[in-house]
């Protein structure tokens, strides 16, 4: 990439594959094409308005939805940072939880040693995320989205950053965003949709929300802004909310079924 590297910098490129398998050149090149662009730059949050619940959506019907890992975590699927732990991308144990420093020192990066000395144990770790996805079932929050769709309050596909297909298993169409070779994939916007509800999504695919704002849609975030780890609540503030956005600090499991009940009462 033409970058000047520090004095003494060294790089080790290791490929581990099944005996009979060789990744196609395009697949082998894809991680480099994505990661060579550098570390993601954080957004500067604006000053959103806090709301106690999602009752504001009653005046913003119909709306569309974008979901992140929050609904997946509620289904028992590890959050994406679990992969960072498995592959030793960041050191979550040695520093404050908010820092998540990248593992760059060869004396700290134990991944290759683990693969070579404990291959069966490490292979089980490599697939634990996918095993959890296969075994997970749609949660009450996901079923609430289905009810909202059936009632006509929720329109368009579920814009999702998750690869667990939970929304599809509940009978919802999905618009899959996690395509690393595309800055922002095409989004199935619906003319007349008044809001975008963003559930449990912190940083990735922020440009989806930017597109919604450009369309004149109200952006509403549903997120507890933190997670439980070893019995302790770790603050994890939202990164993307801007001026004029609304933020409800609650979980999908709590608030989406409540929204279903509220809209049913208003309709009755």
Secondary structure, DSSP 8 states (H G I E B T S, - for coil): ------TT----------TT----HHHHHHHHHHHTT-S---------EEESSSGGGGGS-SEEEEE-HHHHHHTT---THHHHHHTTSEESSSS-TTT-EE---TTT--HHHHHHH-HHHHHHHHTHHHHHHHH----HHHHHHHHHHHTTSB-S-EEE--SS-HHHHTT--EEE---TTSSS------TT--EEEEES--STTHHHHHHHHHTT-EEEEE--SEEEETTEEEE---S---TT-EEE-S-HHHHHHHHHHHHHHHH-
